[in-house]
Amino acid sequence: MEPEPKVGDIVHFEINTRDPERAKNFYSKAFGWKYKDSAMPGIEYYLIDGVTPGGGINPLTEPSKVKAPSVYFGTDDIDKTLKTIKDSGGTTEKKAPIPGQGWFAACTDPDGNSFSLFQSDPSITAEQMTEYQEARA
């Protein structure tokens, strides 16, 4: 049995792509990865089956300046960690819900390196995601 991740452990990664079929094909050939749909309503996202830490293929609808995987660090209090990052010279975006999973927020360190935070909270609903998206529109 795998130990529970500690605060600061890498808990998830994403391969960002404008062409998810090409990315899935490439990584299947390179590493033997298999995929399953995330089953998140209204979201195209493919979970990589059986990798540690967990990962996903993240289809992008807009071009991204970042040409690297996204890394998610675990936290047990995302609001507190976001404040600490700002107070320490980093930048943060507002936290966002992931239905059935928890909260995430994109950040950068003082050198401009991108990373994200993740706090597990399986009680997050699709309604919370819709409310978040409507508030941003």
Biotite code that builds the C-alpha atoms (Angstrom):
import biotite.structure as struc

atoms = struc.array([
    struc.Atom([0.000, 0.000, 0.000], chain_id="A", res_id=1, res_name="MET", atom_name="CA", element="C"),
    struc.Atom([1.325, 3.419, -0.998], chain_id="A", res_id=2, res_name="GLU", atom_name="CA", element="C"),
    struc.Atom([1.789, 5.952, 1.815], chain_id="A", res_id=3, res_name="PRO", atom_name="CA", element="C"),
    struc.Atom([-0.413, 9.054, 1.710], chain_id="A", res_id=4, res_name="GLU", atom_name="CA", element="C"),
    struc.Atom([1.385, 11.999, 0.072], chain_id="A", res_id=5, res_name="PRO", atom_name="CA", element="C"),
    struc.Atom([2.852, 14.614, 2.382], chain_id="A", res_id=6, res_name="LYS", atom_name="CA", element="C"),
    struc.Atom([2.338, 18.344, 1.993], chain_id="A", res_id=7, res_name="VAL", atom_name="CA", element="C"),
    struc.Atom([4.701, 19.458, -0.773], chain_id="A", res_id=8, res_name="GLY", atom_name="CA", element="C"),
    struc.Atom([4.860, 16.065, -2.504], chain_id="A", res_id=9, res_name="ASP", atom_name="CA", element="C"),
    struc.Atom([4.166, 16.005, -6.219], chain_id="A", res_id=10, res_name="ILE", atom_name="CA", element="C"),
    struc.Atom([0.623, 14.618, -6.342], chain_id="A", res_id=11, res_name="VAL", atom_name="CA", element="C"),
    struc.Atom([-0.270, 15.031, -10.022], chain_id="A", res_id=12, res_name="HIS", atom_name="CA", element="C"),
    struc.Atom([1.150, 16.084, -13.385], chain_id="A", res_id=13, res_name="PHE", atom_name="CA", element="C"),
    struc.Atom([-0.414, 17.080, -16.689], chain_id="A", res_id=14, res_name="GLU", atom_name="CA", element="C"),
    struc.Atom([0.781, 16.888, -20.247], chain_id="A", res_id=15, res_name="ILE", atom_name="CA", element="C"),
    struc.Atom([-0.749, 19.979, -21.888], chain_id="A", res_id=16, res_name="ASN", atom_name="CA", element="C"),
    struc.Atom([-1.638, 19.617, -25.559], chain_id="A", res_id=17, res_name="THR", atom_name="CA", element="C"),
    struc.Atom([-3.670, 21.123, -28.379], chain_id="A", res_id=18, res_name="ARG", atom_name="CA", element="C"),
    struc.Atom([-3.919, 17.627, -29.927], chain_id="A", res_id=19, res_name="ASP", atom_name="CA", element="C"),
    struc.Atom([-4.868, 15.082, -27.252], chain_id="A", res_id=20, res_name="PRO", atom_name="CA", element="C"),
    struc.Atom([-5.028, 12.108, -29.644], chain_id="A", res_id=21, res_name="GLU", atom_name="CA", element="C"),
    struc.Atom([-1.489, 12.792, -30.860], chain_id="A", res_id=22, res_name="ARG", atom_name="CA", element="C"),
    struc.Atom([-0.248, 13.191, -27.264], chain_id="A", res_id=23, res_name="ALA", atom_name="CA", element="C"),
    struc.Atom([-1.981, 10.020, -26.082], chain_id="A", res_id=24, res_name="LYS", atom_name="CA", element="C"),
    struc.Atom([-0.556, 8.086, -29.030], chain_id="A", res_id=25, res_name="ASN", atom_name="CA", element="C"),
    struc.Atom([2.974, 9.426, -28.429], chain_id="A", res_id=26, res_name="PHE", atom_name="CA", element="C"),
    struc.Atom([3.041, 8.664, -24.693], chain_id="A", res_id=27, res_name="TYR", atom_name="CA", element="C"),
    struc.Atom([1.426, 5.252, -25.224], chain_id="A", res_id=28, res_name="SER", atom_name="CA", element="C"),
    struc.Atom([4.238, 4.355, -27.604], chain_id="A", res_id=29, res_name="LYS", atom_name="CA", element="C"),
    struc.Atom([6.957, 5.918, -25.430], chain_id="A", res_id=30, res_name="ALA", atom_name="CA", element="C"),
    struc.Atom([5.856, 4.587, -22.025], chain_id="A", res_id=31, res_name="PHE", atom_name="CA", element="C"),
    struc.Atom([2.995, 2.153, -22.606], chain_id="A", res_id=32, res_name="GLY", atom_name="CA", element="C"),
    struc.Atom([0.504, 4.526, -20.974], chain_id="A", res_id=33, res_name="TRP", atom_name="CA", element="C"),
    struc.Atom([-3.188, 3.696, -21.126], chain_id="A", res_id=34, res_name="LYS", atom_name="CA", element="C"),
    struc.Atom([-5.938, 6.246, -20.530], chain_id="A", res_id=35, res_name="TYR", atom_name="CA", element="C"),
    struc.Atom([-9.412, 6.582, -19.113], chain_id="A", res_id=36, res_name="LYS", atom_name="CA", element="C"),
    struc.Atom([-11.823, 9.469, -19.430], chain_id="A", res_id=37, res_name="ASP", atom_name="CA", element="C"),
    struc.Atom([-11.983, 11.618, -16.310], chain_id="A", res_id=38, res_name="SER", atom_name="CA", element="C"),
    struc.Atom([-15.804, 11.448, -16.245], chain_id="A", res_id=39, res_name="ALA", atom_name="CA", element="C"),
    struc.Atom([-15.898, 15.124, -15.164], chain_id="A", res_id=40, res_name="MET", atom_name="CA", element="C"),
    struc.Atom([-19.070, 16.602, -16.679], chain_id="A", res_id=41, res_name="PRO", atom_name="CA", element="C"),
    struc.Atom([-18.365, 18.943, -19.580], chain_id="A", res_id=42, res_name="GLY", atom_name="CA", element="C"),
    struc.Atom([-14.569, 18.553, -19.348], chain_id="A", res_id=43, res_name="ILE", atom_name="CA", element="C"),
    struc.Atom([-12.375, 16.721, -21.852], chain_id="A", res_id=44, res_name="GLU", atom_name="CA", element="C"),
    struc.Atom([-9.533, 15.296, -19.764], chain_id="A", res_id=45, res_name="TYR", atom_name="CA", element="C"),
    struc.Atom([-7.791, 11.923, -19.880], chain_id="A", res_id=46, res_name="TYR", atom_name="CA", element="C"),
    struc.Atom([-6.358, 10.273, -16.787], chain_id="A", res_id=47, res_name="LEU", atom_name="CA", element="C"),
    struc.Atom([-3.220, 8.192, -17.264], chain_id="A", res_id=48, res_name="ILE", atom_name="CA", element="C"),
    struc.Atom([-4.065, 4.781, -15.869], chain_id="A", res_id=49, res_name="ASP", atom_name="CA", element="C"),
    struc.Atom([-1.670, 3.308, -13.313], chain_id="A", res_id=50, res_name="GLY", atom_name="CA", element="C"),
    struc.Atom([1.111, 5.928, -13.036], chain_id="A", res_id=51, res_name="VAL", atom_name="CA", element="C"),
    struc.Atom([2.520, 7.315, -9.788], chain_id="A", res_id=52, res_name="THR", atom_name="CA", element="C"),
    struc.Atom([1.995, 10.133, -9.081], chain_id="A", res_id=53, res_name="PRO", atom_name="CA", element="C"),
    struc.Atom([-1.266, 10.390, -10.986], chain_id="A", res_id=54, res_name="GLY", atom_name="CA", element="C"),
    struc.Atom([-1.214, 12.179, -14.310], chain_id="A", res_id=55, res_name="GLY", atom_name="CA", element="C"),
    struc.Atom([-3.404, 13.360, -17.129], chain_id="A", res_id=56, res_name="GLY", atom_name="CA", element="C"),
    struc.Atom([-3.508, 14.501, -20.722], chain_id="A", res_id=57, res_name="ILE", atom_name="CA", element="C"),
    struc.Atom([-4.935, 18.041, -20.622], chain_id="A", res_id=58, res_name="ASN", atom_name="CA", element="C"),
    struc.Atom([-6.444, 19.260, -23.920], chain_id="A", res_id=59, res_name="PRO", atom_name="CA", element="C"),
    struc.Atom([-5.963, 23.018, -24.253], chain_id="A", res_id=60, res_name="LEU", atom_name="CA", element="C"),
    struc.Atom([-8.449, 25.174, -26.113], chain_id="A", res_id=61, res_name="THR", atom_name="CA", element="C"),
    struc.Atom([-6.114, 28.179, -26.259], chain_id="A", res_id=62, res_name="GLU", atom_name="CA", element="C"),
    struc.Atom([-2.419, 28.339, -27.105], chain_id="A", res_id=63, res_name="PRO", atom_name="CA", element="C"),
    struc.Atom([-0.211, 28.140, -24.038], chain_id="A", res_id=64, res_name="SER", atom_name="CA", element="C"),
    struc.Atom([3.101, 29.917, -23.495], chain_id="A", res_id=65, res_name="LYS", atom_name="CA", element="C"),
    struc.Atom([4.150, 27.052, -21.232], chain_id="A", res_id=66, res_name="VAL", atom_name="CA", element="C"),
    struc.Atom([5.728, 24.208, -23.177], chain_id="A", res_id=67, res_name="LYS", atom_name="CA", element="C"),
    struc.Atom([6.274, 21.847, -20.270], chain_id="A", res_id=68, res_name="ALA", atom_name="CA", element="C"),
    struc.Atom([4.217, 19.504, -18.107], chain_id="A", res_id=69, res_name="PRO", atom_name="CA", element="C"),
    struc.Atom([2.286, 21.055, -15.234], chain_id="A", res_id=70, res_name="SER", atom_name="CA", element="C"),
    struc.Atom([3.292, 19.818, -11.782], chain_id="A", res_id=71, res_name="VAL", atom_name="CA", element="C"),
    struc.Atom([0.886, 19.869, -8.827], chain_id="A", res_id=72, res_name="TYR", atom_name="CA", element="C"),
    struc.Atom([2.151, 19.989, -5.242], chain_id="A", res_id=73, res_name="PHE", atom_name="CA", element="C"),
    struc.Atom([-0.129, 18.769, -2.480], chain_id="A", res_id=74, res_name="GLY", atom_name="CA", element="C"),
    struc.Atom([-1.344, 20.997, 0.336], chain_id="A", res_id=75, res_name="THR", atom_name="CA", element="C"),
    struc.Atom([-3.714, 20.433, 3.226], chain_id="A", res_id=76, res_name="ASP", atom_name="CA", element="C"),
    struc.Atom([-4.798, 24.113, 3.299], chain_id="A", res_id=77, res_name="ASP", atom_name="CA", element="C"),
    struc.Atom([-4.778, 25.726, -0.147], chain_id="A", res_id=78, res_name="ILE", atom_name="CA", element="C"),
    struc.Atom([-5.822, 29.173, 1.114], chain_id="A", res_id=79, res_name="ASP", atom_name="CA", element="C"),
    struc.Atom([-2.985, 29.288, 3.648], chain_id="A", res_id=80, res_name="LYS", atom_name="CA", element="C"),
    struc.Atom([-0.459, 28.012, 1.106], chain_id="A", res_id=81, res_name="THR", atom_name="CA", element="C"),
    struc.Atom([-1.570, 30.600, -1.485], chain_id="A", res_id=82, res_name="LEU", atom_name="CA", element="C"),
    struc.Atom([-1.010, 33.364, 1.088], chain_id="A", res_id=83, res_name="LYS", atom_name="CA", element="C"),
    struc.Atom([2.419, 31.963, 1.978], chain_id="A", res_id=84, res_name="THR", atom_name="CA", element="C"),
    struc.Atom([3.414, 31.860, -1.702], chain_id="A", res_id=85, res_name="ILE", atom_name="CA", element="C"),
    struc.Atom([2.387, 35.510, -2.186], chain_id="A", res_id=86, res_name="LYS", atom_name="CA", element="C"),
    struc.Atom([4.132, 36.569, 1.037], chain_id="A", res_id=87, res_name="ASP", atom_name="CA", element="C"),
    struc.Atom([7.282, 34.761, -0.130], chain_id="A", res_id=88, res_name="SER", atom_name="CA", element="C"),
    struc.Atom([7.491, 36.588, -3.483], chain_id="A", res_id=89, res_name="GLY", atom_name="CA", element="C"),
    struc.Atom([5.556, 34.212, -5.717], chain_id="A", res_id=90, res_name="GLY", atom_name="CA", element="C"),
    struc.Atom([2.362, 34.817, -7.647], chain_id="A", res_id=91, res_name="THR", atom_name="CA", element="C"),
    struc.Atom([-0.929, 32.941, -7.485], chain_id="A", res_id=92, res_name="THR", atom_name="CA", element="C"),
    struc.Atom([-4.238, 32.679, -9.247], chain_id="A", res_id=93, res_name="GLU", atom_name="CA", element="C"),
    struc.Atom([-7.525, 32.133, -7.428], chain_id="A", res_id=94, res_name="LYS", atom_name="CA", element="C"),
    struc.Atom([-8.261, 28.564, -6.418], chain_id="A", res_id=95, res_name="LYS", atom_name="CA", element="C"),
    struc.Atom([-10.649, 26.657, -8.681], chain_id="A", res_id=96, res_name="ALA", atom_name="CA", element="C"),
    struc.Atom([-12.836, 23.613, -8.006], chain_id="A", res_id=97, res_name="PRO", atom_name="CA", element="C"),
    struc.Atom([-12.495, 20.206, -9.654], chain_id="A", res_id=98, res_name="ILE", atom_name="CA", element="C"),
    struc.Atom([-15.729, 18.224, -9.210], chain_id="A", res_id=99, res_name="PRO", atom_name="CA", element="C"),
    struc.Atom([-15.240, 15.129, -7.072], chain_id="A", res_id=100, res_name="GLY", atom_name="CA", element="C"),
    struc.Atom([-11.546, 15.894, -6.625], chain_id="A", res_id=101, res_name="GLN", atom_name="CA", element="C"),
    struc.Atom([-10.766, 19.129, -4.790], chain_id="A", res_id=102, res_name="GLY", atom_name="CA", element="C"),
    struc.Atom([-9.199, 22.536, -5.389], chain_id="A", res_id=103, res_name="TRP", atom_name="CA", element="C"),
    struc.Atom([-6.282, 23.687, -7.518], chain_id="A", res_id=104, res_name="PHE", atom_name="CA", element="C"),
    struc.Atom([-4.496, 26.966, -8.146], chain_id="A", res_id=105, res_name="ALA", atom_name="CA", element="C"),
    struc.Atom([-1.783, 27.966, -10.608], chain_id="A", res_id=106, res_name="ALA", atom_name="CA", element="C"),
    struc.Atom([1.287, 29.679, -9.137], chain_id="A", res_id=107, res_name="CYS", atom_name="CA", element="C"),
    struc.Atom([4.791, 30.844, -9.994], chain_id="A", res_id=108, res_name="THR", atom_name="CA", element="C"),
    struc.Atom([7.873, 31.056, -7.819], chain_id="A", res_id=109, res_name="ASP", atom_name="CA", element="C"),
    struc.Atom([10.013, 34.250, -7.672], chain_id="A", res_id=110, res_name="PRO", atom_name="CA", element="C"),
    struc.Atom([12.032, 33.021, -10.695], chain_id="A", res_id=111, res_name="ASP", atom_name="CA", element="C"),
    struc.Atom([8.890, 32.604, -12.812], chain_id="A", res_id=112, res_name="GLY", atom_name="CA", element="C"),
    struc.Atom([8.734, 28.795, -12.638], chain_id="A", res_id=113, res_name="ASN", atom_name="CA", element="C"),
    struc.Atom([5.126, 27.624, -13.010], chain_id="A", res_id=114, res_name="SER", atom_name="CA", element="C"),
    struc.Atom([3.536, 25.046, -10.727], chain_id="A", res_id=115, res_name="PHE", atom_name="CA", element="C"),
    struc.Atom([0.124, 24.358, -9.247], chain_id="A", res_id=116, res_name="SER", atom_name="CA", element="C"),
    struc.Atom([-1.300, 23.435, -5.866], chain_id="A", res_id=117, res_name="LEU", atom_name="CA", element="C"),
    struc.Atom([-3.853, 20.735, -5.174], chain_id="A", res_id=118, res_name="PHE", atom_name="CA", element="C"),
    struc.Atom([-5.967, 20.171, -2.068], chain_id="A", res_id=119, res_name="GLN", atom_name="CA", element="C"),
    struc.Atom([-8.067, 17.027, -1.999], chain_id="A", res_id=120, res_name="SER", atom_name="CA", element="C"),
    struc.Atom([-11.774, 17.559, -1.313], chain_id="A", res_id=121, res_name="ASP", atom_name="CA", element="C"),
    struc.Atom([-14.023, 14.911, -2.895], chain_id="A", res_id=122, res_name="PRO", atom_name="CA", element="C"),
    struc.Atom([-17.134, 16.864, -1.814], chain_id="A", res_id=123, res_name="SER", atom_name="CA", element="C"),
    struc.Atom([-16.651, 19.437, -4.620], chain_id="A", res_id=124, res_name="ILE", atom_name="CA", element="C"),
    struc.Atom([-19.687, 19.342, -6.932], chain_id="A", res_id=125, res_name="THR", atom_name="CA", element="C"),
    struc.Atom([-20.311, 20.067, -10.595], chain_id="A", res_id=126, res_name="ALA", atom_name="CA", element="C"),
    struc.Atom([-22.535, 22.930, -9.412], chain_id="A", res_id=127, res_name="GLU", atom_name="CA", element="C"),
    struc.Atom([-19.552, 24.559, -7.679], chain_id="A", res_id=128, res_name="GLN", atom_name="CA", element="C"),
    struc.Atom([-17.591, 24.246, -10.923], chain_id="A", res_id=129, res_name="MET", atom_name="CA", element="C"),
    struc.Atom([-20.449, 25.882, -12.873], chain_id="A", res_id=130, res_name="THR", atom_name="CA", element="C"),
    struc.Atom([-20.699, 28.717, -10.322], chain_id="A", res_id=131, res_name="GLU", atom_name="CA", element="C"),
    struc.Atom([-16.937, 29.278, -10.565], chain_id="A", res_id=132, res_name="TYR", atom_name="CA", element="C"),
    struc.Atom([-17.041, 29.370, -14.381], chain_id="A", res_id=133, res_name="GLN", atom_name="CA", element="C"),
    struc.Atom([-20.017, 31.768, -14.401], chain_id="A", res_id=134, res_name="GLU", atom_name="CA", element="C"),
    struc.Atom([-18.287, 34.102, -11.925], chain_id="A", res_id=135, res_name="ALA", atom_name="CA", element="C"),
    struc.Atom([-15.235, 34.244, -14.258], chain_id="A", res_id=136, res_name="ARG", atom_name="CA", element="C"),
    struc.Atom([-17.284, 34.935, -17.408], chain_id="A", res_id=137, res_name="ALA", atom_name="CA", element="C"),
])
